[in-house]
Amino acid sequence: MRAGLLALLLVMLGLQHRLLVAPGNLFELGELQDRVVRERDAVDQLAERNAQLTAEVEDLRSGVTAVEDRARSELGMIKPGETFIRVIE
């Protein structure tokens, strides 16, 4: 009877060791789950940025207005007869 209890105790200790201390334990699992959440958030943000960039590329491919707007805002280009005014804050 004592040998059976001792064997059972050793098995339980082995399982507890695996659960709490060994590689892949509960603490590491929690950290990995947190990391997965953070990585999913990063992926969602990147997917949103990709969608915005794709829309911008389509605008630039499909029309002259988008190219003109971009040239005006990024390069400071103006049309003949216009007056360029820069506001410095």
Secondary structure, 3 states (H helix, E strand, C coil): CHHHHHHHHHHHHHHHHHHHCCCCCHHHHHHHHHHHHHHHHHHHHHHHHHHHHHHHHHHHHHCHHHHHHHHHHHHCCCCCCCCCCCCCC
